[in-house]
Amino acid sequence: MFLMFWFNEDIWGITYQMNDPWMDGVDPSKKTEAFTMLFNIFVYMNLFNMINCRKIKPTRRNVFKGLGSNLYFMIVFFSIAVV
């Protein structure tokens, strides 16, 4: 996240200054686009972390085993992904 925040011009080609407004007339500014992409990356990193945190014991390494058997996990996971 830190690298994508500081090197967004090199990664995505979006240039902006920190004192740029959030809205450029009616359209969102480049600053808004960059921060939106960073927020989406943060959310999807948390989704993948939810999958990785399902297994605690070091002997069990397959985090995808039994993924669909927990209904509450699937409801929360897809609710976060959709919203």
CORRA-V937969 format. One record per residue. N is the residue number from 1. PSI is psi in whole degrees, 0 to 359 (NA if undefined). Layout:
n = (N N)
psi = (PSI PSI)
//
This chain:
n = (1 2 3 4 5 6 7 8 9 10 11 12 13 14 15 16 17 18 19 20 21 22 23 24 25 26 27 28 29 30 31 32 33 34 35 36 37 38 39 40 41 42 43 44 45 46 47 48 49 50 51 52 53 54 55 56 57 58 59 60 61 62 63 64 65 66 67 68 69 70 71 72 73 74 75 76 77 78 79 80 81 82 83)
psi = (318 315 321 333 315 335 35 333 320 325 308 346 24 119 137 163 153 336 8 147 160 326 135 82 244 328 149 149 175 329 318 319 317 317 328 317 321 320 318 321 318 316 315 331 322 325 315 329 327 320 317 332 359 329 124 321 139 345 339 109 343 100 345 352 125 21 320 357 342 104 318 321 316 322 313 316 309 333 317 318 321 317 NA)
//
